[in-house]
Every structure is written in structure tokens, then in C-alpha cells.
Amino acid sequence: MNRLTVVNRWNLDLIEDYYRRWREDPASVEETWRIFFEGYELGDGRAPAAASAAEVDLSAAAAQAAVTRLIDGYREVGHYLASLDPLRLSLPPARMRSWNSRDSA
């Protein structure tokens, strides 16, 4: 499918026919049309139904949430813990001196 030559109002009947065929059986149209119609439905808000609760792996979801919280923690506080003074011209805050003494040992 070439977007510039096929997808326009002149070929509306053809596109509607492909769309109807795709709705009945996605394998009945070429892969490029499948991708086009999947993107169309996603953008239109009619995406395929999400996985049911029985199909969701709760332990994997909890692990993903933990990783996300860890990443957010590094984003929020990581710059306070990082040594950003390559020449070490300034003293770190008092609460951080214990961290730096471990680094120099």
C-alpha cells in the first residue's frame, strides 16, 4: 500500500471494503492494511479490548510498579546523592559527608 496513491477520497469504496474485510478477518487483508486499520482504531479510541483480570500476572505487575517507583526515586533524589563537583572544590552537606567518606576509602 502506498499512502500517497491509495488512501484518498477517490478510493473510499476500496478502503471501506478492506476495512469491512479486516473487521471480519484481519488475516484477509495485506499486512500493511492490517497495520493501517489497527492504527486507525487505536487513534479512534476503539482499540481492542484490554486483557481481562484473569490474564494479568499480578506478580509481574507488582514488580513493574516497584521498578517504576525505584526509577522515580532516582529521578527525584539522585542528583542530591551524586558527586557533581569533579574538582571537589566545595564540601558536601553535613548529612552527605558520611556517604563521601565511604567513597574515598
DSSP file (Angstrom, degrees, kcal/mol; ACC not computed):
  #  RESIDUE AA STRUCTURE BP1 BP2  ACC     N-H-->O    O-->H-N    N-H-->O    O-->H-N    TCO  KAPPA ALPHA  PHI   PSI    X-CA   Y-CA   Z-CA
    1    1 A M              0   0    0      0, 0.0     2,-0.7     0, 0.0     3,-0.1   0.000 360.0 360.0 360.0 128.0    0.0    0.0    0.0
    2    2 A N    >>  -     0   0    0      1,-0.1     4,-2.4     2,-0.0     3,-1.0  -0.935 360.0-152.3-105.9 114.0    1.3    3.4   -1.0
    3    3 A R  H 3> S+     0   0    0     -2,-0.7     4,-0.7     1,-0.3    -1,-0.1   0.839  91.5  54.9 -56.3 -36.8   -0.3    6.0    1.3
    4    4 A L  H 34 S+     0   0    0      1,-0.2    -1,-0.3     2,-0.1    -2,-0.0   0.793 118.7  30.7 -71.8 -26.7    0.0    8.8   -1.3
    5    5 A T  H <4 S+     0   0    0     -3,-1.0    -2,-0.2     3,-0.0    -1,-0.2   0.706 126.2  35.1-105.0 -22.3   -1.8    6.9   -4.0
    6    6 A V  H  < S+     0   0    0     -4,-2.4     2,-1.5     1,-0.2     5,-0.2   0.877  99.1  69.2-101.8 -46.1   -4.3    4.7   -2.3
    7    7 A V  S  < S+     0   0    0     -4,-0.7     2,-0.3    -5,-0.4    -1,-0.2  -0.605  75.2  99.7 -86.5  91.2   -5.6    6.4    0.8
    8    8 A N  S >  S-     0   0    0     -2,-1.5     3,-1.2    -3,-0.1     7,-0.2  -0.942  85.9 -90.4-156.8 174.8   -7.7    9.3   -0.5
    9    9 A R  G >  S+     0   0    0     -2,-0.3     3,-1.4     1,-0.3     4,-0.2   0.755 117.2  66.8 -66.9 -24.3  -11.4   10.1   -1.1
   10   10 A W  G 3  S+     0   0    0      1,-0.3     3,-0.3     2,-0.1    -1,-0.3   0.818 106.3  42.1 -66.0 -28.2  -11.3    8.7   -4.7
   11   11 A N  G <> S+     0   0    0     -3,-1.2     4,-2.5    -5,-0.2    -1,-0.3  -0.001  76.4 123.1-106.0  27.4  -10.7    5.2   -3.3
   12   12 A L  H <> S+     0   0    0     -3,-1.4     4,-2.7     1,-0.2     5,-0.2   0.884  73.3  51.4 -59.1 -41.7  -13.2    5.4   -0.4
   13   13 A D  H  > S+     0   0    0     -3,-0.3     4,-2.2    -4,-0.2    -1,-0.2   0.911 111.1  48.6 -62.6 -42.1  -15.2    2.4   -1.6
   14   14 A L  H  > S+     0   0    0      2,-0.2     4,-2.6     1,-0.2    -2,-0.2   0.926 112.7  47.4 -62.8 -45.3  -12.0    0.3   -1.8
   15   15 A I  H  X S+     0   0    0     -4,-2.5     4,-2.6     1,-0.2    -2,-0.2   0.908 112.0  49.6 -65.2 -41.9  -10.9    1.4    1.7
   16   16 A E  H  X S+     0   0    0     -4,-2.7     4,-2.5    -5,-0.2    -1,-0.2   0.877 110.6  51.0 -64.7 -36.7  -14.3    0.7    3.2
   17   17 A D  H  X S+     0   0    0     -4,-2.2     4,-2.5    -5,-0.2    -2,-0.2   0.938 112.0  46.2 -65.1 -46.2  -14.3   -2.7    1.6
   18   18 A Y  H  X S+     0   0    0     -4,-2.6     4,-2.7     1,-0.2    -2,-0.2   0.899 112.5  51.4 -61.6 -40.0  -10.8   -3.5    3.0
   19   19 A Y  H  X S+     0   0    0     -4,-2.6     4,-2.4     2,-0.2    -2,-0.2   0.918 110.1  48.2 -64.7 -43.0  -11.9   -2.2    6.4
   20   20 A R  H  X S+     0   0    0     -4,-2.5     4,-1.7     2,-0.2    -2,-0.2   0.925 113.6  47.5 -61.9 -44.5  -15.0   -4.4    6.4
   21   21 A R  H  X S+     0   0    0     -4,-2.5     4,-2.8     1,-0.2     7,-0.3   0.903 111.7  50.8 -63.0 -40.6  -12.9   -7.4    5.4
   22   22 A W  H  < S+     0   0    0     -4,-2.7    -2,-0.2     1,-0.2    -1,-0.2   0.883 107.5  53.2 -64.9 -38.6  -10.4   -6.6    8.1
   23   23 A R  H  < S+     0   0    0     -4,-2.4    -1,-0.2     1,-0.2    -2,-0.2   0.873 114.5  42.1 -64.2 -35.8  -13.1   -6.3   10.8
   24   24 A E  H  < S-     0   0    0     -4,-1.7    -2,-0.2     1,-0.3    -1,-0.2   0.911 140.2  -2.8 -76.1 -43.9  -14.4   -9.8    9.8
   25   25 A D    ><  -     0   0    0     -4,-2.8     3,-2.3    -5,-0.2    -1,-0.3  -0.802  58.0-159.4-152.7 103.6  -10.9  -11.4    9.5
   26   26 A P  G >  S+     0   0    0      0, 0.0     3,-1.0     0, 0.0    -4,-0.1   0.764  93.6  61.6 -57.7 -25.4   -7.7   -9.4    9.9
   27   27 A A  G 3  S+     0   0    0      1,-0.2    -5,-0.1    -6,-0.1     4,-0.1   0.583  86.0  76.6 -77.4  -7.9   -5.7  -12.0    8.0
   28   28 A S  G <  S+     0   0    0     -3,-2.3     2,-0.3    -7,-0.3    -1,-0.2   0.575  92.3  57.1 -81.6  -7.2   -7.8  -11.4    4.9
   29   29 A V  S <  S-     0   0    0     -3,-1.0     5,-0.1    -4,-0.2   -11,-0.0  -0.794  98.7 -84.8-118.1 164.6   -6.0   -8.2    4.0
   30   30 A E     >  -     0   0    0     -2,-0.3     4,-2.2     1,-0.1     3,-0.3  -0.187  41.6-109.3 -63.3 159.3   -2.4   -7.4    3.4
   31   31 A E  H  > S+     0   0    0      1,-0.2     4,-2.6     2,-0.2     5,-0.2   0.870 118.0  56.3 -59.6 -38.4   -0.1   -6.7    6.4
   32   32 A T  H  > S+     0   0    0      1,-0.2     4,-2.1     2,-0.2    -1,-0.2   0.886 108.7  47.1 -63.6 -37.2    0.2   -3.0    5.5
   33   33 A W  H  > S+     0   0    0     -3,-0.3     4,-2.8     2,-0.2     5,-0.2   0.886 109.4  54.1 -70.7 -37.4   -3.6   -2.7    5.6
   34   34 A R  H  X S+     0   0    0     -4,-2.2     4,-2.5     1,-0.2     5,-0.2   0.938 110.8  46.1 -58.6 -46.2   -3.7   -4.5    8.9
   35   35 A I  H  X S+     0   0    0     -4,-2.6     4,-2.3     1,-0.2    -1,-0.2   0.915 112.4  51.5 -63.1 -42.3   -1.2   -2.1   10.4
   36   36 A F  H  X S+     0   0    0     -4,-2.1     4,-2.0    -5,-0.2    -2,-0.2   0.936 113.4  42.9 -59.7 -48.4   -3.2    0.8    8.9
   37   37 A F  H  X S+     0   0    0     -4,-2.8     4,-2.6     2,-0.2     5,-0.2   0.856 111.7  53.6 -72.0 -34.4   -6.5   -0.3   10.4
   38   38 A E  H  X S+     0   0    0     -4,-2.5     4,-2.2    -5,-0.2    -1,-0.2   0.925 112.0  45.9 -62.6 -42.9   -5.0   -1.2   13.8
   39   39 A G  H  X S+     0   0    0     -4,-2.3     4,-2.4    -5,-0.2    -2,-0.2   0.868 110.8  54.0 -65.6 -36.4   -3.6    2.3   14.0
   40   40 A Y  H  X S+     0   0    0     -4,-2.0     4,-1.6     2,-0.2    -2,-0.2   0.936 111.4  43.8 -63.4 -47.1   -6.9    3.8   12.8
   41   41 A E  H  X>S+     0   0    0     -4,-2.6     5,-2.0     2,-0.2     4,-0.6   0.872 112.4  53.0 -68.1 -36.1   -8.8    2.0   15.6
   42   42 A L  H ><5S+     0   0    0     -4,-2.2     3,-0.8     1,-0.2     5,-0.3   0.934 113.4  43.1 -63.3 -45.1   -6.2    2.9   18.2
   43   43 A G  H 3<5S+     0   0    0     -4,-2.4    -1,-0.2     1,-0.2    -2,-0.2   0.758 111.6  55.2 -71.1 -24.4   -6.4    6.6   17.2
   44   44 A D  H 3<5S-     0   0    0     -4,-1.6    -1,-0.2    -5,-0.2    -2,-0.2   0.529 115.1-113.9 -86.4  -6.2  -10.1    6.5   17.1
   45   45 A G  T <<5S+     0   0    0     -3,-0.8    -3,-0.2    -4,-0.6    -4,-0.1   0.546  89.4 110.0  86.3   6.7  -10.4    5.1   20.6
   46   46 A R      < +     0   0    0     -5,-2.0    -4,-0.2    -6,-0.2    -3,-0.1  -0.241  43.7 158.6-106.9  44.3  -11.8    1.8   19.5
   47   47 A A        -     0   0    0     -5,-0.3     3,-0.1    -6,-0.2    -8,-0.0  -0.242  53.0 -83.5 -63.9 154.9   -8.7   -0.2   20.4
   48   48 A P        -     0   0    0      0, 0.0    -1,-0.1     0, 0.0   -10,-0.0  -0.208  62.8 -81.0 -56.5 152.2   -9.1   -3.9   21.0
   49   49 A A        -     0   0    0     -3,-0.1     3,-0.1     1,-0.1    -3,-0.0  -0.218  49.5-113.7 -58.4 142.4  -10.3   -4.9   24.5
   50   50 A A        -     0   0    0      1,-0.2    -1,-0.1    -3,-0.1     0, 0.0  -0.230  46.5 -74.6 -71.2 165.9   -7.6   -5.0   27.1
   51   51 A A        -     0   0    0      1,-0.1    -1,-0.2     2,-0.1     5,-0.0  -0.313  53.7-113.0 -62.0 143.2   -6.6   -8.2   28.8
   52   52 A S    >>  -     0   0    0      1,-0.1     3,-1.1    -3,-0.1     4,-0.7  -0.273  28.8-103.6 -73.1 166.3   -9.0   -9.5   31.3
   53   53 A A  G >4 S+     0   0    0      1,-0.3     3,-0.6     2,-0.2    -1,-0.1   0.801 121.0  60.0 -61.9 -29.1   -8.2   -9.6   35.0
   54   54 A A  G 34 S+     0   0    0      1,-0.2    -1,-0.3     3,-0.1    -3,-0.0   0.790 104.2  50.2 -69.9 -26.3   -7.6  -13.4   34.8
   55   55 A E  G <4 S+     0   0    0     -3,-1.1     2,-0.4     2,-0.1    -1,-0.2   0.586  88.7  98.8 -88.0 -10.7   -4.9  -12.9   32.2
   56   56 A V  S << S-     0   0    0     -4,-0.7     2,-0.9    -3,-0.6     3,-0.1  -0.641  70.3-138.0 -84.1 129.4   -2.9  -10.3   34.1
   57   57 A D     >  -     0   0    0     -2,-0.4     4,-2.1     1,-0.2     5,-0.2  -0.767  15.0-165.3 -86.0 106.3    0.1  -11.6   36.1
   58   58 A L  H  > S+     0   0    0     -2,-0.9     4,-2.4     1,-0.2     5,-0.2   0.842  85.3  53.4 -65.6 -34.9   -0.2   -9.7   39.4
   59   59 A S  H  > S+     0   0    0      2,-0.2     4,-2.2     1,-0.2    -1,-0.2   0.897 110.4  47.4 -68.3 -37.8    3.4  -10.5   40.5
   60   60 A A  H  > S+     0   0    0      2,-0.2     4,-2.4     1,-0.2    -2,-0.2   0.886 111.9  50.8 -67.4 -38.3    4.8   -9.1   37.2
   61   61 A A  H  X S+     0   0    0     -4,-2.1     4,-2.2     2,-0.2    -2,-0.2   0.898 110.9  48.5 -66.0 -39.9    2.6   -6.0   37.6
   62   62 A A  H  X S+     0   0    0     -4,-2.4     4,-2.1     2,-0.2    -2,-0.2   0.895 111.4  50.0 -66.6 -39.6    3.8   -5.5   41.2
   63   63 A A  H  X S+     0   0    0     -4,-2.2     4,-2.2     2,-0.2    -2,-0.2   0.906 110.5  49.8 -64.7 -41.0    7.5   -6.0   40.1
   64   64 A Q  H  X S+     0   0    0     -4,-2.4     4,-2.3     1,-0.2    -2,-0.2   0.896 110.0  50.9 -64.0 -40.0    6.9   -3.4   37.3
   65   65 A A  H  X S+     0   0    0     -4,-2.2     4,-2.3     2,-0.2    -1,-0.2   0.890 109.4  51.1 -64.6 -38.6    5.4   -1.0   39.8
   66   66 A A  H  X S+     0   0    0     -4,-2.1     4,-2.3     2,-0.2    -2,-0.2   0.908 110.2  48.6 -64.7 -41.9    8.4   -1.4   42.1
   67   67 A V  H  X S+     0   0    0     -4,-2.2     4,-2.6     2,-0.2    -2,-0.2   0.912 110.7  51.3 -63.9 -41.9   10.8   -0.7   39.3
   68   68 A T  H  X S+     0   0    0     -4,-2.3     4,-2.5     1,-0.2    -2,-0.2   0.910 110.2  48.9 -62.2 -42.3    8.9    2.4   38.3
   69   69 A R  H  X S+     0   0    0     -4,-2.3     4,-2.3     2,-0.2    -1,-0.2   0.894 110.6  51.4 -64.3 -38.9    9.0    3.6   41.9
   70   70 A L  H  X S+     0   0    0     -4,-2.3     4,-2.2     2,-0.2    -2,-0.2   0.924 110.7  47.6 -63.1 -45.1   12.7    3.0   42.0
   71   71 A I  H  X S+     0   0    0     -4,-2.6     4,-2.2     1,-0.2    -2,-0.2   0.925 112.0  50.0 -61.7 -44.5   13.3    4.9   38.8
   72   72 A D  H  X S+     0   0    0     -4,-2.5     4,-2.3     1,-0.2    -1,-0.2   0.887 108.5  53.8 -62.0 -38.0   11.1    7.8   40.1
   73   73 A G  H  X>S+     0   0    0     -4,-2.3     4,-2.6     1,-0.2     5,-0.5   0.921 109.0  47.5 -62.2 -44.2   13.1    7.8   43.4
   74   74 A Y  H  X5S+     0   0    0     -4,-2.2     4,-1.7     1,-0.2     5,-0.3   0.883 112.2  50.8 -63.2 -38.1   16.4    8.1   41.5
   75   75 A R  H  <5S+     0   0    0     -4,-2.2     4,-0.3    -5,-0.2    -2,-0.2   0.892 116.0  40.8 -66.5 -38.6   14.9   10.9   39.4
   76   76 A E  H  <5S+     0   0    0     -4,-2.3    -2,-0.2    -5,-0.2    -1,-0.2   0.878 135.4  12.3 -79.9 -38.1   13.7   12.8   42.4
   77   77 A V  H >X5S+     0   0    0     -4,-2.6     3,-1.2    -5,-0.2     4,-1.1   0.516  98.8  92.7-119.4  -8.3   16.7   12.4   44.8
   78   78 A G  H 3X<S+     0   0    0     -4,-1.7     4,-1.5    -5,-0.5     3,-0.3   0.847  82.5  57.8 -60.4 -36.1   19.5   11.0   42.7
   79   79 A H  H 34 S+     0   0    0     -5,-0.3    -1,-0.3    -4,-0.3     5,-0.2   0.755 102.6  56.1 -69.2 -21.2   21.0   14.4   41.9
   80   80 A Y  H <4 S+     0   0    0     -3,-1.2    -1,-0.2     1,-0.2    -2,-0.2   0.848 111.9  42.2 -73.9 -33.3   21.4   15.1   45.7
   81   81 A L  H  < S+     0   0    0     -4,-1.1    -2,-0.2    -3,-0.3    -1,-0.2   0.685  95.9  96.8 -86.0 -19.5   23.4   11.9   46.1
   82   82 A A  S  < S-     0   0    0     -4,-1.5     2,-1.0     1,-0.1     3,-0.0  -0.401  77.5-124.8 -74.4 146.8   25.6   12.3   43.0
   83   83 A S        +     0   0    0      1,-0.1    -1,-0.1    -2,-0.1    -2,-0.1  -0.800  38.5 166.8 -90.6 100.5   29.0   13.8   43.2
   84   84 A L        +     0   0    0     -2,-1.0    -1,-0.1    -5,-0.2    -2,-0.0   0.345  51.2  85.7 -99.9   5.2   28.7   16.7   40.7
   85   85 A D    >   -     0   0    0      1,-0.2     3,-1.3     5,-0.1    -1,-0.1  -0.832  53.5-176.6-108.1  92.9   31.8   18.6   41.6
   86   86 A P  T 3  S+     0   0    0      0, 0.0    -1,-0.2     0, 0.0    -2,-0.0   0.775  86.2  45.0 -64.8 -25.3   34.6   16.9   39.6
   87   87 A L  T 3  S-     0   0    0      0, 0.0    -2,-0.0     0, 0.0     0, 0.0   0.513 102.4-133.8 -92.8  -5.6   37.3   19.2   41.2
   88   88 A R    <   +     0   0    0     -3,-1.3    -3,-0.0     1,-0.1    -5,-0.0   0.924  52.5 149.5  52.0  50.7   35.8   18.7   44.7
   89   89 A L        +     0   0    0      2,-0.1     2,-0.3     0, 0.0    -1,-0.1   0.705  55.3  53.5 -84.5 -22.8   36.1   22.4   45.5
   90   90 A S  S    S-     0   0    0     -5,-0.1    -5,-0.1     0, 0.0    -2,-0.0  -0.862  84.7-116.5-117.3 151.4   33.1   22.5   47.8
   91   91 A L        -     0   0    0     -2,-0.3     3,-0.1     1,-0.1    -2,-0.1  -0.597  33.8-117.8 -79.9 141.7   32.3   20.5   50.9
   92   92 A P        -     0   0    0      0, 0.0     5,-0.1     0, 0.0    -1,-0.1  -0.335  44.0 -80.0 -71.6 161.9   29.2   18.3   50.7
   93   93 A P    >>  -     0   0    0      0, 0.0     3,-1.6     0, 0.0     4,-0.8  -0.216  45.9-106.9 -58.0 155.5   26.3   19.0   53.1
   94   94 A A  G >4 S+     0   0    0      1,-0.3     3,-0.8     2,-0.2     4,-0.5   0.854 119.1  55.6 -56.6 -38.6   26.7   17.6   56.6
   95   95 A R  G 34 S+     0   0    0      1,-0.2    -1,-0.3     2,-0.1     4,-0.2   0.715 109.7  47.7 -70.0 -17.0   24.2   14.8   56.0
   96   96 A M  G X> S+     0   0    0     -3,-1.6     4,-1.9     1,-0.1     3,-0.5   0.536  84.7  88.4 -99.4  -7.9   26.2   13.6   53.0
   97   97 A R  H <X S+     0   0    0     -3,-0.8     4,-2.0    -4,-0.8     5,-0.2   0.846  85.1  56.6 -62.0 -32.4   29.7   13.6   54.5
   98   98 A S  H 3> S+     0   0    0     -4,-0.5     4,-1.2     1,-0.2    -1,-0.3   0.871 106.6  50.3 -66.7 -34.7   29.2   10.0   55.7
   99   99 A W  H <> S+     0   0    0     -3,-0.5     4,-1.4    -4,-0.2     3,-0.3   0.927 111.0  47.9 -65.9 -44.4   28.5    8.9   52.1
  100  100 A N  H  X S+     0   0    0     -4,-1.9     4,-1.9     1,-0.2    -2,-0.2   0.836 105.3  58.5 -69.1 -32.2   31.5   10.6   50.7
  101  101 A S  H  X S+     0   0    0     -4,-2.0     4,-0.7     1,-0.2    -1,-0.2   0.855 105.5  50.5 -67.1 -31.4   33.8    9.2   53.4
  102  102 A R  H  < S+     0   0    0     -4,-1.2     3,-0.4    -3,-0.3    -1,-0.2   0.876 108.1  53.6 -69.5 -36.2   32.8    5.7   52.3
  103  103 A D  H  < S+     0   0    0     -4,-1.4    -2,-0.2     1,-0.2    -1,-0.2   0.869 107.6  49.5 -66.6 -36.7   33.6    6.6   48.6
  104  104 A S  H  <        0   0    0     -4,-1.9    -1,-0.2     1,-0.2    -2,-0.2   0.643 360.0 360.0 -80.6 -12.6   37.1    7.8   49.4
  105  105 A A     <        0   0    0     -4,-0.7    -1,-0.2    -3,-0.4    -2,-0.1   0.478 360.0 360.0 -79.1 360.0   38.0    4.6   51.4
